[in-house]
């Protein structure tokens, strides 16, 4: 499997309906949103694009043992402590995939500046656009790796984020020690939170006979890499 890989300039499309959803507007009420709000959302999405510094980093580890008590051992000598639910979803996994993605600091700074100037609505909209952007960048990276390894007939588990469910956020430190995402501008504070805050980290299990598989049906319509060899028609 590949060693650590850095992906620069992940170009994505920020979906307007997703921004509205993060602002609290459900799909069935979008038609009731005022023209002024829609205008601001569209303007702030456009403002967001030049602020994006979307980058990702990932690495495959070879799994040596998976124990029922939640411990995962790798052939590289690393140990992860997850939980029983995660272990159940990693049955027959041969590899552990570690990933971190970010959109950088510029949007955070712009949001703070909008709040400072009293532009609260625009600040909230831009913040929501940033959230959608980093989640879409994460989806893109998952999709990219799935497609890149599709010829190997590998199956992927769903992804697990430190701090979600009952998986201790302290495991974030282990991911950082292995991937060293500082190289793409992401650091970890003493509370194990990432900076920039618009960053995500997660792991996935991979194997030829993985029992609990998951396919992230990321739509290529939100990706701006028109010449990507993995683009779906």
C-alpha positions in Angstrom: 0.0 0.0 0.0 1.0 3.6 -0.5 3.1 5.5 2.0 2.0 8.9 3.3 0.5 11.0 0.5 -0.3 14.7 0.4 -3.1 16.1 -1.8 -2.8 19.8 -2.6 -5.5 22.1 -3.9 -8.6 20.0 -3.6 -11.0 22.0 -5.8 -14.6 21.6 -4.8 -18.0 23.1 -5.4 -19.9 24.5 -2.3 -23.5 23.3 -2.6 -26.0 26.1 -1.9 -28.6 23.8 -0.4 -26.1 22.4 2.0 -25.1 25.8 3.2 -28.8 26.6 3.8 -29.2 23.3 5.6 -26.3 24.2 8.0 -28.0 27.5 8.5 -31.1 25.7 9.8 -33.3 25.7 6.7 -34.6 22.2 5.9 -34.9 21.0 2.3 -38.7 21.3 2.4 -38.6 24.9 3.4 -36.0 26.2 1.0 -38.7 27.7 -1.2 -39.8 29.9 1.6 -36.5 31.6 2.2 -36.4 35.3 1.4 -34.8 36.6 -1.7 -32.4 38.7 0.4 -31.1 35.6 2.3 -30.6 33.7 -0.9 -28.7 36.6 -2.3 -26.4 36.8 0.7 -25.8 33.0 0.7 -24.8 33.0 -3.0 -22.6 36.1 -2.5 -20.8 34.5 0.5 -20.3 31.2 -1.3 -18.5 33.2 -4.0 -16.5 35.0 -1.4 -15.5 31.6 0.1 -13.9 30.2 -3.0 -10.7 32.4 -3.1 -10.3 31.8 0.6 -10.1 28.0 0.3 -6.8 26.3 0.9 -8.1 22.8 0.7 -5.4 20.2 1.4 -5.4 16.6 2.6 -3.0 14.0 3.8 -3.5 10.2 4.2 -1.6 7.0 4.9 -2.3 3.3 4.9 -1.2 1.1 7.8 -1.1 -2.7 7.8 -3.3 -4.2 10.5 -1.7 -7.1 12.4 -4.4 -7.7 15.1 -7.9 -6.5 16.0 -9.0 -7.3 19.5 -12.6 -7.5 20.8 -11.7 -5.0 23.6 -11.2 -2.2 21.1 -7.4 -2.4 20.5 -6.1 -2.3 16.9 -2.4 -3.2 16.4 -0.5 -2.4 13.1 2.5 -4.0 11.6 4.2 -0.6 11.8 4.0 -0.8 15.6 1.2 1.6 16.2 -1.7 0.9 18.6 -5.2 2.4 18.5 -7.8 2.1 21.2 -11.3 2.5 19.7 -14.6 0.9 20.9 -16.6 -2.3 20.4 -18.9 -0.8 17.8 -15.9 0.3 15.7 -14.2 -3.0 16.1 -17.4 -4.8 15.0 -17.4 -2.7 11.8 -13.7 -3.5 11.1 -14.0 -7.2 11.0 -11.7 -8.7 8.3 -10.0 -5.3 7.8 -6.4 -5.7 6.4 -5.5 -2.1 6.4 -6.2 1.0 8.4 -6.5 4.3 6.4 -5.7 7.5 8.3 -6.8 10.9 6.8 -6.8 14.5 7.7 -8.2 17.4 5.5 -8.4 21.2 6.0 -9.6 24.3 4.1 -7.1 26.5 5.9 -7.4 29.6 8.1 -8.5 32.3 5.6 -12.3 31.6 6.0 -12.0 31.6 9.8 -10.3 35.0 9.7 -12.9 36.4 7.3 -15.7 35.2 9.5 -14.1 36.9 12.6 -13.7 40.1 10.6 -17.3 40.1 9.6 -18.4 39.7 13.2 -16.0 42.5 14.2 -17.6 44.8 11.6 -21.1 43.8 12.8 -21.9 41.8 9.6 -23.3 39.0 11.7 -25.5 37.4 9.0 -22.8 37.3 6.5 -20.4 35.9 9.1 -22.7 33.1 9.9 -23.3 32.3 6.2 -19.6 32.3 5.4 -19.0 30.1 8.4 -21.6 27.6 7.1 -20.0 27.7 3.7 -16.7 26.8 5.3 -18.3 23.9 7.1 -19.8 22.6 3.9 -16.4 23.1 2.1 -14.4 21.1 4.6 -16.9 18.3 4.6 -17.0 18.2 0.9 -13.2 18.2 0.7 -13.3 15.2 3.0 -15.9 13.4 0.8 -13.7 14.2 -2.2 -10.6 12.7 -0.6 -12.6 9.5 0.5 -13.9 9.2 -3.1 -10.5 9.8 -4.6 -8.9 7.0 -2.5 -11.8 4.6 -3.1 -11.5 5.1 -6.9 -7.7 5.0 -6.9 -7.8 1.5 -5.3 -10.9 0.2 -7.1 -8.8 -2.2 -9.3 -7.5 -3.9 -6.1 -11.1 -5.0 -5.3 -10.8 -3.5 -1.9 -13.8 -2.8 0.3 -14.0 0.2 2.7 -15.6 0.6 6.0 -17.5 3.8 7.1 -15.2 6.4 8.6 -14.7 7.1 12.3 -13.7 10.5 13.7 -11.9 10.9 17.1 -14.3 12.5 19.5 -17.4 11.2 17.8 -19.6 8.7 19.5 -17.7 7.2 22.4 -14.3 7.2 20.7 -11.9 9.2 22.9 -10.8 12.4 21.2 -7.3 11.8 22.7 -6.8 9.3 19.8 -6.4 12.4 17.7 -2.8 12.6 19.0 -2.0 9.2 17.5 -3.2 10.2 14.1 -1.1 13.4 14.2 2.0 11.5 15.4 1.7 9.2 12.4 0.6 11.6 9.6 2.3 14.7 10.8 -0.3 17.0 9.2 1.7 20.0 10.4 3.2 19.8 7.0 -0.1 21.0 5.5 -0.7 23.6 8.2 -2.8 21.7 10.8 -1.8 21.6 14.4 -3.3 20.1 17.6 -3.9 22.0 20.8 -3.7 20.6 24.3 -7.4 19.7 24.2 -6.8 17.6 21.0 -8.7 20.1 18.9 -7.4 20.9 15.4 -6.3 24.3 14.1 -7.6 25.5 11.7 -10.9 24.5 13.1 -12.2 23.8 9.6 -10.3 20.5 9.6 -11.4 16.9 9.8 -9.6 13.7 10.7 -10.8 10.1 10.5 -9.9 6.5 10.0 -11.3 3.7 7.8 -10.9 0.0 7.7 -10.0 -1.6 4.3 -10.0 -5.2 3.2 -10.8 -7.7 0.4 -13.3 -9.5 2.6 -14.5 -6.7 4.8 -17.9 -7.6 6.2 -19.4 -4.1 7.0 -18.7 -2.1 3.9 -19.6 1.5 3.1 -19.5 3.5 -0.1 -19.4 7.3 0.2 -21.6 8.2 -2.8 -19.9 11.5 -3.2 -21.2 13.3 -6.3 -18.6 14.5 -8.8 -20.9 17.4 -9.6 -19.4 19.2 -6.5 -15.8 18.6 -7.7 -14.0 21.1 -9.9 -11.3 18.8 -11.1 -12.7 18.4 -14.6 -9.6 16.4 -15.8 -9.6 14.0 -12.8 -9.0 10.5 -14.0 -11.5 9.2 -11.4 -14.4 11.5 -12.4 -17.7 9.8 -12.9 -19.6 10.7 -16.0 
